[in-house]
Amino acid sequence: MKFDWKSAAKEVGVSAALACVFYLFAAAIFAVIVRAYAPPQGVVTAVNWTIKALASLVFPLIFVRRGRALFKGMAAGALACVLALLLFAAIGGGFRITFLFPVELLLCTAMGAVGALIGGKLRKEPV
C-alpha cells in the first residue's frame, strides 16, 4: 500500500489549524477571567499550556487517520504549537519566546502523537 502524502498533509494541516483556532478562542475566554480575577502569572502560564496541550491532543484524535498516525500526530501537535506562537505574535505585536518554549513544543508534539494513536485505534476503518 502506497502512502498518500497529500491526504496526510491535509489531515495534519486541518488538525493543526483547528487546534490553533480552538486555542485562540479558549485563550480569549480565559483572558476575560484573568481581567476579572487577576490570578498570578504562574496560573496564567499553566492554564495556557493546558489549553494548548488539550487542543494538541483532541484535534489529532479527531482528524488524523490510521496510516502513520504517530508521525502525523506529532507533526500536527508541533505545527499547532508553532502556529499558535506566530498567531499570538501577530496579535500581540511581537514574539515572546521563553526558555521553556522547547518544553512546550515537546509537550504539544507528544500530546499530538498520543491523540493520533488513540484516534487511530478507536476508528473502525481499514488500515
N, C-alpha and C positions, 0 to 999 in steps of 0.2 A: 504494500500500500504506500502510495506516494504522499508526502506531507504537503499540505496546501498552505503556502506562506501567506497568500492574500487573506484567506479566512482567519488565519492565526493573527495577522496584523489587525484585522478588523475586530476580533474578539478583544485583543489587548487594548486597542485604541478606545473602543466603546466602554470597556470596563474602567479604564483609567480616567476617561473624560467624565463619566457619570460619578465616579468616586470623588473626583475633584469638585464637581458641582454640588454633590451632597455635602462635602466638607465646607464649601463656601456657605451654603445655607445654614448648616449646623453652627458654624462659627459666627454667623450673623446673629442667630438666635442667642447664642451664648454671650455675644457682645452686649446684648440688651440686659442680660442677667448681670454681667460684670458692671455695667453702668449703674444698675440699681443697688447692688450689694457690695461692690468693691472688694472682692476676695484678694488674698495675697497673690503675688506673681507666680509662686510655685504651683498654686492651684490652677491658675490660668494655663500655664505650660502643660501641666498634667492632663487637663481636660482637652486641650488642643491635640496632644499626642494621642489620647484615647479616641477622639473623634476620627483622626486621620488613620489610626490603626484599624478601627472598626470599618471605615469605608474601604480600606485596602483588603479587608477580609471578605466583606459582604459582596462587593461588586464582582470580583473574580469568581466567587462562589456561584453567582447568578449567570454570568455571561461567558465564562471560559468553558469550552468543551473538552472532551477527554484526551484527544491526541496531544501528547507532550504538555499536559496540563501544568506540571510543576514549573516548567520554564516559562510558559505563557503567564502563569500566575505571578511568578517572580518579576517578569517584565512589567506586568500591569501594576503591581504594587510600587515598584521603583518609579515607573513613569507617573503614577498618580502623585507620589511624593514630590517629584521634581516639578510637575505641572502646578501643584499647589504652591510651591515655593515661588515659581515665576508669576503665578496669578496674584498672590499676595504682595509680591514685589511691585507689580504693576499698579495694584490698587493703593498700596501704602506709600508708594513713591521711592522705594529703594530696597535693596537686599539686606536682610538681617540674618546672616548665616552665623550660627554659633559653633562652638567646638563640638556640640552634641549632634549636629546635623548628620554626620555619618552613622551615628547610632540610630537616629530616626529613620534614615534611609534603609538601614538593615532591618529595622523593625517592620517597616512597611513592605519591604521585599519578602520577608518571612511570612507576614500575615497574608500577603497576596498568594504566596505558594500554598499555604495551608488552606486558604479558601478555595483555590482552584482544585486542589486534590480532593477536598471534601465534596465540592460540587461535581467533580468528575465521577466520584464513587456513588453519589446519590442519583445520578441520571440513569435512565433506562434506555440508553441509546447504544447502538452497536459501536464497537471500537473501531 
